[in-house]
Amino acid sequence: MNLDITQDNLYLILPSKVSRMAEMLAEDSGKSIIWAVKEVYCSDVYKRLEQESSKQWHLGPVALYQEFCAN
């Protein structure tokens, strides 16, 4: 069984990270979860997260959200 994360299978772990980041953003901003999901997917943090070579996928949603807020 191959447990390596590659560009081809990275998409499998992104939704859980994005959903948690969006929950935090919606709660902090007081806006809708739909708005927050769109903001996360359009962010520079997500652009790096979806590139396996950046290794951002190693980070948990809290660390990713902190990075999102810092930008």
mmCIF file as Biopython writes it, N, C-alpha, C and O atoms, coordinates in Angstrom:
data_model
#
loop_
_atom_site.group_PDB
_atom_site.id
_atom_site.type_symbol
_atom_site.label_atom_id
_atom_site.label_alt_id
_atom_site.label_comp_id
_atom_site.label_asym_id
_atom_site.label_entity_id
_atom_site.label_seq_id
_atom_site.pdbx_PDB_ins_code
_atom_site.Cartn_x
_atom_site.Cartn_y
_atom_site.Cartn_z
_atom_site.occupancy
_atom_site.B_iso_or_equiv
_atom_site.auth_seq_id
_atom_site.auth_asym_id
_atom_site.pdbx_PDB_model_num
ATOM 1   N N  . MET A ? 1  ? 0.843   -1.177 0.000  1.0 0.0 1  A 1 
ATOM 2   C CA . MET A ? 1  ? 0.000   0.000  0.000  1.0 0.0 1  A 1 
ATOM 3   C C  . MET A ? 1  ? 0.894   1.249  0.000  1.0 0.0 1  A 1 
ATOM 4   O O  . MET A ? 1  ? 1.756   1.402  0.866  1.0 0.0 1  A 1 
ATOM 5   N N  . ASN A ? 2  ? 0.681   2.132  -0.972 1.0 0.0 2  A 1 
ATOM 6   C CA . ASN A ? 2  ? 1.466   3.346  -1.105 1.0 0.0 2  A 1 
ATOM 7   C C  . ASN A ? 2  ? 0.815   4.466  -0.292 1.0 0.0 2  A 1 
ATOM 8   O O  . ASN A ? 2  ? -0.326  4.844  -0.558 1.0 0.0 2  A 1 
ATOM 9   N N  . LEU A ? 3  ? 1.533   4.994  0.694  1.0 0.0 3  A 1 
ATOM 10  C CA . LEU A ? 3  ? 1.012   6.049  1.551  1.0 0.0 3  A 1 
ATOM 11  C C  . LEU A ? 3  ? 1.634   7.406  1.255  1.0 0.0 3  A 1 
ATOM 12  O O  . LEU A ? 3  ? 1.452   8.352  2.022  1.0 0.0 3  A 1 
ATOM 13  N N  . ASP A ? 4  ? 2.361   7.510  0.159  1.0 0.0 4  A 1 
ATOM 14  C CA . ASP A ? 4  ? 3.010   8.765  -0.198 1.0 0.0 4  A 1 
ATOM 15  C C  . ASP A ? 4  ? 1.987   9.771  -0.713 1.0 0.0 4  A 1 
ATOM 16  O O  . ASP A ? 4  ? 1.065   9.425  -1.451 1.0 0.0 4  A 1 
ATOM 17  N N  . ILE A ? 5  ? 2.172   11.023 -0.306 1.0 0.0 5  A 1 
ATOM 18  C CA . ILE A ? 5  ? 1.358   12.104 -0.842 1.0 0.0 5  A 1 
ATOM 19  C C  . ILE A ? 5  ? 2.058   12.617 -2.094 1.0 0.0 5  A 1 
ATOM 20  O O  . ILE A ? 5  ? 3.240   12.960 -2.062 1.0 0.0 5  A 1 
ATOM 21  N N  . THR A ? 6  ? 1.324   12.665 -3.182 1.0 0.0 6  A 1 
ATOM 22  C CA . THR A ? 6  ? 1.839   13.153 -4.457 1.0 0.0 6  A 1 
ATOM 23  C C  . THR A ? 6  ? 0.875   14.212 -4.992 1.0 0.0 6  A 1 
ATOM 24  O O  . THR A ? 6  ? -0.208  14.414 -4.443 1.0 0.0 6  A 1 
ATOM 25  N N  . GLN A ? 7  ? 1.279   14.877 -6.057 1.0 0.0 7  A 1 
ATOM 26  C CA . GLN A ? 7  ? 0.390   15.853 -6.674 1.0 0.0 7  A 1 
ATOM 27  C C  . GLN A ? 7  ? -0.899  15.177 -7.156 1.0 0.0 7  A 1 
ATOM 28  O O  . GLN A ? 7  ? -1.957  15.803 -7.198 1.0 0.0 7  A 1 
ATOM 29  N N  . ASP A ? 8  ? -0.799  13.910 -7.513 1.0 0.0 8  A 1 
ATOM 30  C CA . ASP A ? 8  ? -1.964  13.176 -8.023 1.0 0.0 8  A 1 
ATOM 31  C C  . ASP A ? 8  ? -2.989  12.806 -6.958 1.0 0.0 8  A 1 
ATOM 32  O O  . ASP A ? 8  ? -4.162  12.613 -7.278 1.0 0.0 8  A 1 
ATOM 33  N N  . ASN A ? 9  ? -2.571  12.702 -5.698 1.0 0.0 9  A 1 
ATOM 34  C CA . ASN A ? 9  ? -3.532  12.322 -4.654 1.0 0.0 9  A 1 
ATOM 35  C C  . ASN A ? 9  ? -3.705  13.387 -3.567 1.0 0.0 9  A 1 
ATOM 36  O O  . ASN A ? 9  ? -4.454  13.183 -2.612 1.0 0.0 9  A 1 
ATOM 37  N N  . LEU A ? 10 ? -3.029  14.494 -3.709 1.0 0.0 10 A 1 
ATOM 38  C CA . LEU A ? 10 ? -3.104  15.574 -2.725 1.0 0.0 10 A 1 
ATOM 39  C C  . LEU A ? 10 ? -4.536  16.068 -2.532 1.0 0.0 10 A 1 
ATOM 40  O O  . LEU A ? 10 ? -4.925  16.442 -1.426 1.0 0.0 10 A 1 
ATOM 41  N N  . TYR A ? 11 ? -5.305  16.069 -3.596 1.0 0.0 11 A 1 
ATOM 42  C CA . TYR A ? 11 ? -6.691  16.553 -3.535 1.0 0.0 11 A 1 
ATOM 43  C C  . TYR A ? 11 ? -7.528  15.827 -2.477 1.0 0.0 11 A 1 
ATOM 44  O O  . TYR A ? 11 ? -8.555  16.345 -2.039 1.0 0.0 11 A 1 
ATOM 45  N N  . LEU A ? 12 ? -7.108  14.670 -2.077 1.0 0.0 12 A 1 
ATOM 46  C CA . LEU A ? 12 ? -7.877  13.893 -1.102 1.0 0.0 12 A 1 
ATOM 47  C C  . LEU A ? 12 ? -7.820  14.480 0.305  1.0 0.0 12 A 1 
ATOM 48  O O  . LEU A ? 12 ? -8.748  14.287 1.090  1.0 0.0 12 A 1 
ATOM 49  N N  . ILE A ? 13 ? -6.758  15.185 0.630  1.0 0.0 13 A 1 
ATOM 50  C CA . ILE A ? 13 ? -6.636  15.716 1.990  1.0 0.0 13 A 1 
ATOM 51  C C  . ILE A ? 13 ? -6.981  17.201 2.099  1.0 0.0 13 A 1 
ATOM 52  O O  . ILE A ? 13 ? -7.073  17.732 3.205  1.0 0.0 13 A 1 
ATOM 53  N N  . LEU A ? 14 ? -7.170  17.869 0.975  1.0 0.0 14 A 1 
ATOM 54  C CA . LEU A ? 14 ? -7.420  19.308 1.019  1.0 0.0 14 A 1 
ATOM 55  C C  . LEU A ? 14 ? -8.803  19.699 1.546  1.0 0.0 14 A 1 
ATOM 56  O O  . LEU A ? 14 ? -8.890  20.676 2.290  1.0 0.0 14 A 1 
ATOM 57  N N  . PRO A ? 15 ? -9.877  19.003 1.210  1.0 0.0 15 A 1 
ATOM 58  C CA . PRO A ? 15 ? -11.200 19.450 1.673  1.0 0.0 15 A 1 
ATOM 59  C C  . PRO A ? 15 ? -11.337 19.580 3.187  1.0 0.0 15 A 1 
ATOM 60  O O  . PRO A ? 15 ? -11.992 20.508 3.662  1.0 0.0 15 A 1 
ATOM 61  N N  . SER A ? 16 ? -10.749 18.696 3.936  1.0 0.0 16 A 1 
ATOM 62  C CA . SER A ? 16 ? -10.881 18.786 5.394  1.0 0.0 16 A 1 
ATOM 63  C C  . SER A ? 16 ? -10.154 20.016 5.931  1.0 0.0 16 A 1 
ATOM 64  O O  . SER A ? 16 ? -10.638 20.670 6.854  1.0 0.0 16 A 1 
ATOM 65  N N  . LYS A ? 17 ? -9.007  20.328 5.360  1.0 0.0 17 A 1 
ATOM 66  C CA . LYS A ? 17 ? -8.255  21.512 5.792  1.0 0.0 17 A 1 
ATOM 67  C C  . LYS A ? 17 ? -9.001  22.787 5.397  1.0 0.0 17 A 1 
ATOM 68  O O  . LYS A ? 17 ? -9.103  23.724 6.190  1.0 0.0 17 A 1 
ATOM 69  N N  . VAL A ? 18 ? -9.513  22.817 4.189  1.0 0.0 18 A 1 
ATOM 70  C CA . VAL A ? 18 ? -10.247 23.991 3.710  1.0 0.0 18 A 1 
ATOM 71  C C  . VAL A ? 18 ? -11.523 24.199 4.522  1.0 0.0 18 A 1 
ATOM 72  O O  . VAL A ? 18 ? -11.846 25.329 4.888  1.0 0.0 18 A 1 
ATOM 73  N N  . SER A ? 19 ? -12.240 23.133 4.802  1.0 0.0 19 A 1 
ATOM 74  C CA . SER A ? 19 ? -13.497 23.293 5.536  1.0 0.0 19 A 1 
ATOM 75  C C  . SER A ? 19 ? -13.258 23.824 6.937  1.0 0.0 19 A 1 
ATOM 76  O O  . SER A ? 19 ? -14.018 24.664 7.419  1.0 0.0 19 A 1 
ATOM 77  N N  . ARG A ? 20 ? -12.228 23.353 7.585  1.0 0.0 20 A 1 
ATOM 78  C CA . ARG A ? 20 ? -11.933 23.856 8.939  1.0 0.0 20 A 1 
ATOM 79  C C  . ARG A ? 20 ? -11.481 25.301 8.894  1.0 0.0 20 A 1 
ATOM 80  O O  . ARG A ? 20 ? -11.889 26.105 9.733  1.0 0.0 20 A 1 
ATOM 81  N N  . MET A ? 21 ? -10.634 25.647 7.917  1.0 0.0 21 A 1 
ATOM 82  C CA . MET A ? 21 ? -10.207 27.033 7.766  1.0 0.0 21 A 1 
ATOM 83  C C  . MET A ? 21 ? -11.418 27.934 7.512  1.0 0.0 21 A 1 
ATOM 84  O O  . MET A ? 21 ? -11.510 29.023 8.079  1.0 0.0 21 A 1 
ATOM 85  N N  . ALA A ? 22 ? -12.338 27.488 6.670  1.0 0.0 22 A 1 
ATOM 86  C CA . ALA A ? 22 ? -13.532 28.274 6.358  1.0 0.0 22 A 1 
ATOM 87  C C  . ALA A ? 22 ? -14.415 28.445 7.586  1.0 0.0 22 A 1 
ATOM 88  O O  . ALA A ? 22 ? -14.992 29.513 7.788  1.0 0.0 22 A 1 
ATOM 89  N N  . GLU A ? 23 ? -14.529 27.414 8.400  1.0 0.0 23 A 1 
ATOM 90  C CA . GLU A ? 23 ? -15.313 27.524 9.634  1.0 0.0 23 A 1 
ATOM 91  C C  . GLU A ? 23 ? -14.729 28.601 10.542 1.0 0.0 23 A 1 
ATOM 92  O O  . GLU A ? 23 ? -15.463 29.424 11.090 1.0 0.0 23 A 1 
ATOM 93  N N  . MET A ? 24 ? -13.412 28.593 10.697 1.0 0.0 24 A 1 
ATOM 94  C CA . MET A ? 24 ? -12.770 29.592 11.543 1.0 0.0 24 A 1 
ATOM 95  C C  . MET A ? 24 ? -12.962 30.991 10.979 1.0 0.0 24 A 1 
ATOM 96  O O  . MET A ? 24 ? -13.244 31.932 11.720 1.0 0.0 24 A 1 
ATOM 97  N N  . LEU A ? 25 ? -12.810 31.127 9.659  1.0 0.0 25 A 1 
ATOM 98  C CA . LEU A ? 25 ? -12.969 32.431 9.019  1.0 0.0 25 A 1 
ATOM 99  C C  . LEU A ? 25 ? -14.400 32.940 9.158  1.0 0.0 25 A 1 
ATOM 100 O O  . LEU A ? 25 ? -14.608 34.112 9.473  1.0 0.0 25 A 1 
ATOM 101 N N  . ALA A ? 26 ? -15.375 32.087 8.929  1.0 0.0 26 A 1 
ATOM 102 C CA . ALA A ? 26 ? -16.778 32.490 9.059  1.0 0.0 26 A 1 
ATOM 103 C C  . ALA A ? 26 ? -17.082 32.931 10.485 1.0 0.0 26 A 1 
ATOM 104 O O  . ALA A ? 26 ? -17.757 33.937 10.703 1.0 0.0 26 A 1 
ATOM 105 N N  . GLU A ? 27 ? -16.583 32.177 11.443 1.0 0.0 27 A 1 
ATOM 106 C CA . GLU A ? 27 ? -16.816 32.525 12.849 1.0 0.0 27 A 1 
ATOM 107 C C  . GLU A ? 27 ? -16.153 33.848 13.201 1.0 0.0 27 A 1 
ATOM 108 O O  . GLU A ? 27 ? -16.770 34.698 13.844 1.0 0.0 27 A 1 
ATOM 109 N N  . ASP A ? 28 ? -14.910 34.031 12.789 1.0 0.0 28 A 1 
ATOM 110 C CA . ASP A ? 28 ? -14.176 35.257 13.116 1.0 0.0 28 A 1 
ATOM 111 C C  . ASP A ? 28 ? -14.725 36.485 12.399 1.0 0.0 28 A 1 
ATOM 112 O O  . ASP A ? 28 ? -14.692 37.588 12.943 1.0 0.0 28 A 1 
ATOM 113 N N  . SER A ? 29 ? -15.228 36.300 11.186 1.0 0.0 29 A 1 
ATOM 114 C CA . SER A ? 29 ? -15.695 37.440 10.394 1.0 0.0 29 A 1 
ATOM 115 C C  . SER A ? 29 ? -17.179 37.726 10.562 1.0 0.0 29 A 1 
ATOM 116 O O  . SER A ? 29 ? -17.640 38.827 10.263 1.0 0.0 29 A 1 
ATOM 117 N N  . GLY A ? 30 ? -17.932 36.732 11.044 1.0 0.0 30 A 1 
ATOM 118 C CA . GLY A ? 30 ? -19.373 36.896 11.163 1.0 0.0 30 A 1 
ATOM 119 C C  . GLY A ? 30 ? -20.094 36.793 9.824  1.0 0.0 30 A 1 
ATOM 120 O O  . GLY A ? 30 ? -21.256 37.180 9.707  1.0 0.0 30 A 1 
ATOM 121 N N  . LYS A ? 31 ? -19.409 36.278 8.828  1.0 0.0 31 A 1 
ATOM 122 C CA . LYS A ? 31 ? -20.001 36.126 7.503  1.0 0.0 31 A 1 
ATOM 123 C C  . LYS A ? 31 ? -20.370 34.668 7.268  1.0 0.0 31 A 1 
ATOM 124 O O  . LYS A ? 31 ? -20.111 33.806 8.108  1.0 0.0 31 A 1 
ATOM 125 N N  . SER A ? 32 ? -20.972 34.409 6.125  1.0 0.0 32 A 1 
ATOM 126 C CA . SER A ? 32 ? -21.473 33.056 5.842  1.0 0.0 32 A 1 
ATOM 127 C C  . SER A ? 32 ? -20.341 32.071 5.544  1.0 0.0 32 A 1 
ATOM 128 O O  . SER A ? 32 ? -19.242 32.466 5.156  1.0 0.0 32 A 1 
ATOM 129 N N  . ILE A ? 33 ? -20.626 30.815 5.730  1.0 0.0 33 A 1 
ATOM 130 C CA . ILE A ? 33 ? -19.657 29.764 5.442  1.0 0.0 33 A 1 
ATOM 131 C C  . ILE A ? 33 ? -19.367 29.705 3.940  1.0 0.0 33 A 1 
ATOM 132 O O  . ILE A ? 33 ? -18.244 29.399 3.541  1.0 0.0 33 A 1 
ATOM 133 N N  . ILE A ? 34 ? -20.359 29.992 3.114  1.0 0.0 34 A 1 
ATOM 134 C CA . ILE A ? 34 ? -20.153 30.001 1.660  1.0 0.0 34 A 1 
ATOM 135 C C  . ILE A ? 34 ? -19.141 31.079 1.285  1.0 0.0 34 A 1 
ATOM 136 O O  . ILE A ? 34 ? -18.224 30.835 0.501  1.0 0.0 34 A 1 
ATOM 137 N N  . TRP A ? 35 ? -19.314 32.259 1.845  1.0 0.0 35 A 1 
ATOM 138 C CA . TRP A ? 35 ? -18.359 33.350 1.610  1.0 0.0 35 A 1 
ATOM 139 C C  . TRP A ? 35 ? -16.962 32.926 2.041  1.0 0.0 35 A 1 
ATOM 140 O O  . TRP A ? 35 ? -15.988 33.140 1.320  1.0 0.0 35 A 1 
ATOM 141 N N  . ALA A ? 36 ? -16.872 32.324 3.224  1.0 0.0 36 A 1 
ATOM 142 C CA . ALA A ? 36 ? -15.576 31.933 3.778  1.0 0.0 36 A 1 
ATOM 143 C C  . ALA A ? 36 ? -14.892 30.874 2.917  1.0 0.0 36 A 1 
ATOM 144 O O  . ALA A ? 36 ? -13.682 30.945 2.699  1.0 0.0 36 A 1 
ATOM 145 N N  . VAL A ? 37 ? -15.646 29.897 2.428  1.0 0.0 37 A 1 
ATOM 146 C CA . VAL A ? 37 ? -15.068 28.864 1.562  1.0 0.0 37 A 1 
ATOM 147 C C  . VAL A ? 37 ? -14.498 29.503 0.304  1.0 0.0 37 A 1 
ATOM 148 O O  . VAL A ? 37 ? -13.396 29.162 -0.124 1.0 0.0 37 A 1 
ATOM 149 N N  . LYS A ? 38 ? -15.240 30.420 -0.285 1.0 0.0 38 A 1 
ATOM 150 C CA . LYS A ? 38 ? -14.755 31.112 -1.481 1.0 0.0 38 A 1 
ATOM 151 C C  . LYS A ? 38 ? -13.471 31.885 -1.191 1.0 0.0 38 A 1 
ATOM 152 O O  . LYS A ? 38 ? -12.539 31.871 -1.994 1.0 0.0 38 A 1 
ATOM 153 N N  . GLU A ? 39 ? -13.427 32.554 -0.051 1.0 0.0 39 A 1 
ATOM 154 C CA . GLU A ? 39 ? -12.238 33.319 0.322  1.0 0.0 39 A 1 
ATOM 155 C C  . GLU A ? 39 ? -11.015 32.409 0.477  1.0 0.0 39 A 1 
ATOM 156 O O  . GLU A ? 39 ? -9.921  32.749 0.027  1.0 0.0 39 A 1 
ATOM 157 N N  . VAL A ? 40 ? -11.205 31.274 1.103  1.0 0.0 40 A 1 
ATOM 158 C CA . VAL A ? 40 ? -10.094 30.336 1.296  1.0 0.0 40 A 1 
ATOM 159 C C  . VAL A ? 40 ? -9.610  29.808 -0.047 1.0 0.0 40 A 1 
ATOM 160 O O  . VAL A ? 40 ? -8.408  29.803 -0.313 1.0 0.0 40 A 1 
ATOM 161 N N  . TYR A ? 41 ? -10.534 29.364 -0.895 1.0 0.0 41 A 1 
ATOM 162 C CA . TYR A ? 41 ? -10.139 28.805 -2.188 1.0 0.0 41 A 1 
ATOM 163 C C  . TYR A ? 41 ? -9.474  29.842 -3.099 1.0 0.0 41 A 1 
ATOM 164 O O  . TYR A ? 41 ? -8.686  29.476 -3.972 1.0 0.0 41 A 1 
ATOM 165 N N  . CYS A ? 42 ? -9.774  31.107 -2.913 1.0 0.0 42 A 1 
ATOM 166 C CA . CYS A ? 42 ? -9.170  32.162 -3.745 1.0 0.0 42 A 1 
ATOM 167 C C  . CYS A ? 42 ? -7.879  32.731 -3.152 1.0 0.0 42 A 1 
ATOM 168 O O  . CYS A ? 42 ? -7.273  33.627 -3.740 1.0 0.0 42 A 1 
ATOM 169 N N  . SER A ? 43 ? -7.464  32.232 -2.023 1.0 0.0 43 A 1 
ATOM 170 C CA . SER A ? 43 ? -6.318  32.804 -1.312 1.0 0.0 43 A 1 
ATOM 171 C C  . SER A ? 43 ? -4.976  32.277 -1.811 1.0 0.0 43 A 1 
ATOM 172 O O  . SER A ? 43 ? -4.892  31.218 -2.434 1.0 0.0 43 A 1 
ATOM 173 N N  . ASP A ? 44 ? -3.945  33.039 -1.521 1.0 0.0 44 A 1 
ATOM 174 C CA . ASP A ? 44 ? -2.580  32.607 -1.821 1.0 0.0 44 A 1 
ATOM 175 C C  . ASP A ? 44 ? -2.203  31.377 -0.997 1.0 0.0 44 A 1 
ATOM 176 O O  . ASP A ? 44 ? -1.441  30.528 -1.458 1.0 0.0 44 A 1 
ATOM 177 N N  . VAL A ? 45 ? -2.733  31.285 0.213  1.0 0.0 45 A 1 
ATOM 178 C CA . VAL A ? 45 ? -2.458  30.119 1.054  1.0 0.0 45 A 1 
ATOM 179 C C  . VAL A ? 45 ? -2.948  28.856 0.357  1.0 0.0 45 A 1 
ATOM 180 O O  . VAL A ? 45 ? -2.246  27.845 0.343  1.0 0.0 45 A 1 
ATOM 181 N N  . TYR A ? 46 ? -4.143  28.904 -0.218 1.0 0.0 46 A 1 
ATOM 182 C CA . TYR A ? 46 ? -4.656  27.726 -0.917 1.0 0.0 46 A 1 
ATOM 183 C C  . TYR A ? 46 ? -3.837  27.421 -2.164 1.0 0.0 46 A 1 
ATOM 184 O O  . TYR A ? 46 ? -3.602  26.255 -2.480 1.0 0.0 46 A 1 
ATOM 185 N N  . LYS A ? 47 ? -3.406  28.449 -2.870 1.0 0.0 47 A 1 
ATOM 186 C CA . LYS A ? 47 ? -2.591  28.221 -4.069 1.0 0.0 47 A 1 
ATOM 187 C C  . LYS A ? 47 ? -1.316  27.459 -3.718 1.0 0.0 47 A 1 
ATOM 188 O O  . LYS A ? 47 ? -0.880  26.583 -4.466 1.0 0.0 47 A 1 
ATOM 189 N N  . ARG A ? 48 ? -0.724  27.799 -2.577 1.0 0.0 48 A 1 
ATOM 190 C CA . ARG A ? 48 ? 0.467   27.058 -2.133 1.0 0.0 48 A 1 
ATOM 191 C C  . ARG A ? 48 ? 0.090   25.676 -1.611 1.0 0.0 48 A 1 
ATOM 192 O O  . ARG A ? 48 ? 0.806   24.703 -1.847 1.0 0.0 48 A 1 
ATOM 193 N N  . LEU A ? 49 ? -1.029  25.590 -0.904 1.0 0.0 49 A 1 
ATOM 194 C CA . LEU A ? 49 ? -1.474  24.323 -0.326 1.0 0.0 49 A 1 
ATOM 195 C C  . LEU A ? 49 ? -1.731  23.279 -1.399 1.0 0.0 49 A 1 
ATOM 196 O O  . LEU A ? 49 ? -1.447  22.099 -1.189 1.0 0.0 49 A 1 
ATOM 197 N N  . GLU A ? 50 ? -2.261  23.686 -2.541 1.0 0.0 50 A 1 
ATOM 198 C CA . GLU A ? 50 ? -2.586  22.714 -3.577 1.0 0.0 50 A 1 
ATOM 199 C C  . GLU A ? 50 ? -1.371  22.264 -4.390 1.0 0.0 50 A 1 
ATOM 200 O O  . GLU A ? 50 ? -1.499  21.430 -5.286 1.0 0.0 50 A 1 
ATOM 201 N N  . GLN A ? 51 ? -0.214  22.806 -4.086 1.0 0.0 51 A 1 
ATOM 202 C CA . GLN A ? 51 ? 1.027   22.378 -4.737 1.0 0.0 51 A 1 
ATOM 203 C C  . GLN A ? 51 ? 1.789   21.453 -3.787 1.0 0.0 51 A 1 
ATOM 204 O O  . GLN A ? 51 ? 2.301   21.908 -2.764 1.0 0.0 51 A 1 
ATOM 205 N N  . GLU A ? 52 ? 1.865   20.204 -4.104 1.0 0.0 52 A 1 
ATOM 206 C CA . GLU A ? 52 ? 2.522   19.225 -3.232 1.0 0.0 52 A 1 
ATOM 207 C C  . GLU A ? 52 ? 3.944   19.653 -2.907 1.0 0.0 52 A 1 
ATOM 208 O O  . GLU A ? 52 ? 4.408   19.442 -1.786 1.0 0.0 52 A 1 
ATOM 209 N N  . SER A ? 53 ? 4.632   20.243 -3.849 1.0 0.0 53 A 1 
ATOM 210 C CA . SER A ? 53 ? 6.040   20.617 -3.658 1.0 0.0 53 A 1 
ATOM 211 C C  . SER A ? 53 ? 6.238   21.673 -2.577 1.0 0.0 53 A 1 
ATOM 212 O O  . SER A ? 53 ? 7.340   21.803 -2.044 1.0 0.0 53 A 1 
ATOM 213 N N  . SER A ? 54 ? 5.196   22.430 -2.245 1.0 0.0 54 A 1 
ATOM 214 C CA . SER A ? 54 ? 5.316   23.448 -1.196 1.0 0.0 54 A 1 
ATOM 215 C C  . SER A ? 54 ? 5.341   22.831 0.202  1.0 0.0 54 A 1 
ATOM 216 O O  . SER A ? 54 ? 5.804   23.456 1.156  1.0 0.0 54 A 1 
ATOM 217 N N  . LYS A ? 55 ? 4.842   21.606 0.314  1.0 0.0 55 A 1 
ATOM 218 C CA . LYS A ? 55 ? 4.747   20.871 1.585  1.0 0.0 55 A 1 
ATOM 219 C C  . LYS A ? 55 ? 3.836   21.567 2.595  1.0 0.0 55 A 1 
ATOM 220 O O  . LYS A ? 55 ? 3.871   21.237 3.781  1.0 0.0 55 A 1 
ATOM 221 N N  . GLN A ? 56 ? 3.021   22.523 2.147  1.0 0.0 56 A 1 
ATOM 222 C CA . GLN A ? 56 ? 2.062   23.186 3.028  1.0 0.0 56 A 1 
ATOM 223 C C  . GLN A ? 56 ? 1.035   22.201 3.577  1.0 0.0 56 A 1 
ATOM 224 O O  . GLN A ? 56 ? 0.456   22.432 4.638  1.0 0.0 56 A 1 
ATOM 225 N N  . TRP A ? 57 ? 0.810   21.119 2.866  1.0 0.0 57 A 1 
ATOM 226 C CA . TRP A ? 57 ? -0.178  20.128 3.313  1.0 0.0 57 A 1 
ATOM 227 C C  . TRP A ? 57 ? 0.227   19.464 4.610  1.0 0.0 57 A 1 
ATOM 228 O O  . TRP A ? 57 ? -0.597  18.816 5.256  1.0 0.0 57 A 1 
ATOM 229 N N  . HIS A ? 58 ? 1.494   19.613 5.007  1.0 0.0 58 A 1 
ATOM 230 C CA . HIS A ? 58 ? 1.939   19.101 6.303  1.0 0.0 58 A 1 
ATOM 231 C C  . HIS A ? 58 ? 1.322   19.887 7.459  1.0 0.0 58 A 1 
ATOM 232 O O  . HIS A ? 58 ? 1.181   19.365 8.565  1.0 0.0 58 A 1 
ATOM 233 N N  . LEU A ? 59 ? 0.956   21.138 7.201  1.0 0.0 59 A 1 
ATOM 234 C CA . LEU A ? 59 ? 0.424   21.997 8.250  1.0 0.0 59 A 1 
ATOM 235 C C  . LEU A ? 59 ? -1.032  21.662 8.546  1.0 0.0 59 A 1 
ATOM 236 O O  . LEU A ? 59 ? -1.779  21.236 7.666  1.0 0.0 59 A 1 
ATOM 237 N N  . GLY A ? 60 ? -1.413  21.860 9.784  1.0 0.0 60 A 1 
ATOM 238 C CA . GLY A ? 60 ? -2.806  21.663 10.167 1.0 0.0 60 A 1 
ATOM 239 C C  . GLY A ? 60 ? -3.635  22.883 9.809  1.0 0.0 60 A 1 
ATOM 240 O O  . GLY A ? 60 ? -3.083  23.922 9.447  1.0 0.0 60 A 1 
ATOM 241 N N  . PRO A ? 61 ? -4.951  22.771 9.905  1.0 0.0 61 A 1 
ATOM 242 C CA . PRO A ? 61 ? -5.824  23.879 9.533  1.0 0.0 61 A 1 
ATOM 243 C C  . PRO A ? 61 ? -5.626  25.136 10.378 1.0 0.0 61 A 1 
ATOM 244 O O  . PRO A ? 61 ? -5.811  26.244 9.873  1.0 0.0 61 A 1 
ATOM 245 N N  . VAL A ? 62 ? -5.258  24.992 11.642 1.0 0.0 62 A 1 
ATOM 246 C CA . VAL A ? 62 ? -5.051  26.170 12.490 1.0 0.0 62 A 1 
ATOM 247 C C  . VAL A ? 62 ? -3.830  26.949 12.005 1.0 0.0 62 A 1 
ATOM 248 O O  . VAL A ? 62 ? -3.889  28.172 11.882 1.0 0.0 62 A 1 
ATOM 249 N N  . ALA A ? 63 ? -2.743  26.267 11.733 1.0 0.0 63 A 1 
ATOM 250 C CA . ALA A ? 63 ? -1.539  26.933 11.231 1.0 0.0 63 A 1 
ATOM 251 C C  . ALA A ? 63 ? -1.801  27.567 9.865  1.0 0.0 63 A 1 
ATOM 252 O O  . ALA A ? 63 ? -1.340  28.675 9.592  1.0 0.0 63 A 1 
ATOM 253 N N  . LEU A ? 64 ? -2.533  26.870 9.023  1.0 0.0 64 A 1 
ATOM 254 C CA . LEU A ? 64 ? -2.870  27.423 7.707  1.0 0.0 64 A 1 
ATOM 255 C C  . LEU A ? 64 ? -3.760  28.650 7.856  1.0 0.0 64 A 1 
ATOM 256 O O  . LEU A ? 64 ? -3.594  29.625 7.123  1.0 0.0 64 A 1 
ATOM 257 N N  . TYR A ? 65 ? -4.692  28.615 8.785  1.0 0.0 65 A 1 
ATOM 258 C CA . TYR A ? 65 ? -5.576  29.767 9.010  1.0 0.0 65 A 1 
ATOM 259 C C  . TYR A ? 65 ? -4.776  30.957 9.545  1.0 0.0 65 A 1 
ATOM 260 O O  . TYR A ? 65 ? -5.024  32.097 9.152  1.0 0.0 65 A 1 
ATOM 261 N N  . GLN A ? 66 ? -3.835  30.703 10.421 1.0 0.0 66 A 1 
ATOM 262 C CA . GLN A ? 66 ? -3.000  31.791 10.919 1.0 0.0 66 A 1 
ATOM 263 C C  . GLN A ? 66 ? -2.208  32.420 9.781  1.0 0.0 66 A 1 
ATOM 264 O O  . GLN A ? 66 ? -2.064  33.641 9.723  1.0 0.0 66 A 1 
ATOM 265 N N  . GLU A ? 67 ? -1.707  31.609 8.895  1.0 0.0 67 A 1 
ATOM 266 C CA . GLU A ? 67 ? -1.001  32.125 7.716  1.0 0.0 67 A 1 
ATOM 267 C C  . GLU A ? 67 ? -1.952  32.911 6.828  1.0 0.0 67 A 1 
ATOM 268 O O  . GLU A ? 67 ? -1.596  33.969 6.311  1.0 0.0 67 A 1 
ATOM 269 N N  . PHE A ? 68 ? -3.160  32.394 6.652  1.0 0.0 68 A 1 
ATOM 270 C CA . PHE A ? 68 ? -4.185  33.083 5.856  1.0 0.0 68 A 1 
ATOM 271 C C  . PHE A ? 68 ? -4.466  34.467 6.439  1.0 0.0 68 A 1 
ATOM 272 O O  . PHE A ? 68 ? -4.549  35.446 5.698  1.0 0.0 68 A 1 
ATOM 273 N N  . CYS A ? 69 ? -4.610  34.553 7.750  1.0 0.0 69 A 1 
ATOM 274 C CA . CYS A ? 69 ? -4.911  35.825 8.412  1.0 0.0 69 A 1 
ATOM 275 C C  . CYS A ? 69 ? -3.742  36.805 8.357  1.0 0.0 69 A 1 
ATOM 276 O O  . CYS A ? 69 ? -3.945  38.019 8.370  1.0 0.0 69 A 1 
ATOM 277 N N  . ALA A ? 70 ? -2.536  36.285 8.296  1.0 0.0 70 A 1 
ATOM 278 C CA . ALA A ? 70 ? -1.354  37.136 8.260  1.0 0.0 70 A 1 
ATOM 279 C C  . ALA A ? 70 ? -1.170  37.799 6.896  1.0 0.0 70 A 1 
ATOM 280 O O  . ALA A ? 70 ? -0.479  38.811 6.784  1.0 0.0 70 A 1 
ATOM 281 N N  . ASN A ? 71 ? -1.782  37.232 5.870  1.0 0.0 71 A 1 
ATOM 282 C CA . ASN A ? 71 ? -1.625  37.794 4.508  1.0 0.0 71 A 1 
ATOM 283 C C  . ASN A ? 71 ? -2.670  38.824 4.218  1.0 0.0 71 A 1 
ATOM 284 O O  . ASN A ? 71 ? -2.687  39.395 3.128  1.0 0.0 71 A 1 
#
